[in-house]
Amino acid sequence: MADEKKTNAITRYVRETTGELRKVSWPTRREALQLSAIVIAVMVVMGIYLSLVDAAGEALIKLALSAR
């Protein structure tokens, strides 16, 4: 009896998941490419920004330590 409930739960989960995935509004290929390009561009900009902040912080720490 326990095996029957477990199988039914798994079957129900798969059926419900499949039903929910059919309701999803999937992006077109063009939209997916555009959104991917935006994500990559933001990552590059943030990488450059964080590199500059890191370099500035390093310079300040070196300046503070050399002032002793």
Sequence and secondary structure as in RCSB ss.txt:
>XXXX:A:sequence
MADEKKTNAITRYVRETTGELRKVSWPTRREALQLSAIVIAVMVVMGIYLSLVDAAGEALIKLALSAR
>XXXX:A:secstr
 HHHHHHHHHHHHHHHHHHHHHHS    HHHHHHHHHHHHHHHHHHHHHHHHHHHHHHHHHHHHHHT 
